[in-house]
Amino acid sequence: MVFGNVIRNKWLSFSLDFVTLVIPLLLAFTVWNGSLQRFLISLVVTSATLLVVAYLLQPVRSQRVKRPSKAKAVAAPRPLWELPMESEQLVFMTMFRVHGIVASAITILAVDFPVFPRRFAKTETYGTGMMDIGVGAFMFMNALVSKEARGVHQNIFSSGVTGALKSLTKTVISALPMVILGMVRLASVKSSGYHEHVSEYGVHWNFFFTLAVVIIVSSVCLLVIPPVLSGPLALAIAVGYQHLLSNRGLGQFVLAGSDGQGSREGLLDANREGLVSCVGYLAIYLAGVWTGRFLLKRRTLFFDWWLAFLLLVVINVLLWIFLEASSVYIQPVCRRMANLPYIIWTLCFCIQLLASYMLVDIVLALGKEFIWKSPFKISSSKSGKHPLLPESVLVAALRPNLLLVFLLCNLLTGVVNLSLDTIGQPMPASMAVLVLYMLGLCLVAFGLHTRGIKLKFW
């Protein structure tokens, strides 16, 4: 994120961001998936090299920070706990969301090539593969910055019935593009004969329909229930849903159909996984709203952010304990049903990553405060109280168009699979296709960003 001010050429900045943000994830998911030590060493060496390059490219005038005059009294250093740390300074939520979409984009196509390990692929029924986290994490990371999480959502308590209905109407209208995208995907898949796993969502259902349903239903829920209670509501929905799965035959219906033989007759049977799992994804979304409300609270001191980090760690530890207990005593993790263990597993994964990104942000902020000279020209925050590092050009390009990037991932994946025998490609050819595919996605996002085009449906 330091190259925005160091490198004046936007294409060179884009190239450096692509090498540092995209290529490492691509290598970790493919050729270096079994060589963690080699991967980490290469990452450290590459990062150190780029930092040295950035230092050398920085003009001398912007490297120097004036030392305080000896004639002037030097103010006493502030206690660490009173160190100003503005919310605008920390970008961990943005990095979590952008890295999440980059990882999703890579795996959606990479899974069709032999260079992608089978252990990372989605499980058929029970268990966890890396790709099983995808939809749940996507729901969570979009809920983090939803209007409910940001506190701009109208409900009957703040705006009355009329205001709440207007808010619901806007939500439904904003979700219509998801429905249209879902129908387009359905038509294209059926007309092209593109291979699909009906056990994932069903015969006609797909991710975009699930996203539309979850957005609308969550908005309805939070019209009559204050968003501050979105966390308890998520818990109630998850527990009640698991009761239906375990004790009322809903789980058996999802896995085996109404006839117990896997029937796909009728719309309900044909799409049972997609329809039923919406309840689990709704719980994840509401939990994401609660998490977003917590993280988006105004904080101005290091002490406030440190407490927030510690709370995330405690919550994460408790969730891992609950996950182990629920997987043993209730039901194993099952993405097809989006059951309670799957919900907890998704929250464990997302909150652990969020806490990790937050810790990095806090450490960087401390470094900028206590290291008197920085090799980078740093711009000021809006508040004027603390500096901000310039945003990565690639992150800035991807951030406002995450859903569009996800749609393009699906379209390009279909095009590649219809054009190539992906499963028969050797490693060099597979990696070349994947690099070009990710480069194309990033270039589209970068092109939209440079032209000021922002496509966001809600």
C-alpha positions, 0 to 999 in steps of 0.5 A: 500500500505504499506505492501509491505515493512512491511510484508515480506511474499508475501502471507500474503501481498496478503491476506491483500491487498485482504481484504482491496482492494476487500472485502470492494467493494464487501460488498458495492455492496451487503450486506451493500449496504443500510448501508453506515454508518456501512460500513464506520465505519467498513472500518475505524476500519479495516484500523486503525487496519491494520495500527497498525499491520503494525506499530508493525511489522515494525522493530525498526531500520527502524522506526527511522529517525535521528533528525538533529544535534543541532550543524548543522544549520537547513535549513529554511522550504520551502514554501508549494508551492515549495514542490517537488512532482514528478509525479512518486510519485502519483499513483491515475491513477493506483488506479482508473484503478485497482479499476475500474476493481475490481468493474466491476469484482464484479458486472458482476457476483454479478448482477445474485445473489439476494444479488445484489440490482436491483437498481444497475443493468443496465437500459433497456432504459433510466436512470442510474444504477451503472452497466451502467457506466461500459463500458464507464468507461472501455473505459475512463480508458484505454484511460488514458494510451493509446499511444496517451495519453502518447505521443508515437503515430505517426501521419502524423505531426510527422512521415509523411504518411509512419510513420502514416501508420505503426502506424495504422498497429500496432494498427490494429494488436493489436486490432485483439485479441479483435476481436478474443475474441469477436468471441470466446464469441459470439460462446460460448454464442450461443452454450451454450444457456447462457442468454443474453440481446440483447438490450445491444449490439444486437444479435451478437455484444459484448463489445470486438467488441466495444473496437476493433472498438473504438481503431482502429477508434480513432487511425485513427482520431488521425493520421490526427488530433493532439492528443492535439485536442482530447478533442475538437474532442470528443466534436464535435463527441458527439454533432454531434452524438446527433444531429443525434440521436435527429433530424435525426431518429437515436435514434428511429432506435436504440430503435425500429429498422427500422420497428419501432417494434423492428425488428432484421432482418438483421445484421444492425437491429440485432446489431444496439445498438452495432454498433451505440453506438460505436460513443458515446464510441469513444467520451468517449475514445477521452475525456479520451485521452485528460484527460490522456495527461493532467494528464501525463504532467511532474509536479514537485511541489505541486503547479502544482499538486494542480492546476491540482486538482482544474482544475479537480474539476472545469471541474467536476462541469461544467460537472454535470451542463451540465449533468443536462441541457442535461438530461432535455432539450435534452434527458435522459441518455441512455446507449443503445445509448451512447448518449450525456447525457450518455457521459457527465455522464460517464465523470462526474463519472470518473473525480470525482473519479480521482480527489478524488484519486488525492486528497488522493495522495496529502494529503499522499505526504504532510503527508510524507513531514511534519511528520518527523517520518514515521512508514514505511520503504519507498523506494526512487523514481527514481528521488531521490527527494521524497520518494515513498510508496511501491506498493500494491502487488495486485495492481502491479499484476492487473495493467498490466493485466486488460483486461485479468482479464476482460476476465476471469470475463466474462468466470467465470461468464458464468461457474458459471451461467451454474453450479448454479441457481444463482437467487435462492441462499441464501445470505451466499451461494451467498457471498461465491461464490462471494468471491471465484470468486474474490479470484480466479481472483486475484490469477491468476493475482498474479500468472502471476505477480510473474512469470513476465508474462504481457499480454497486447494487446495494 
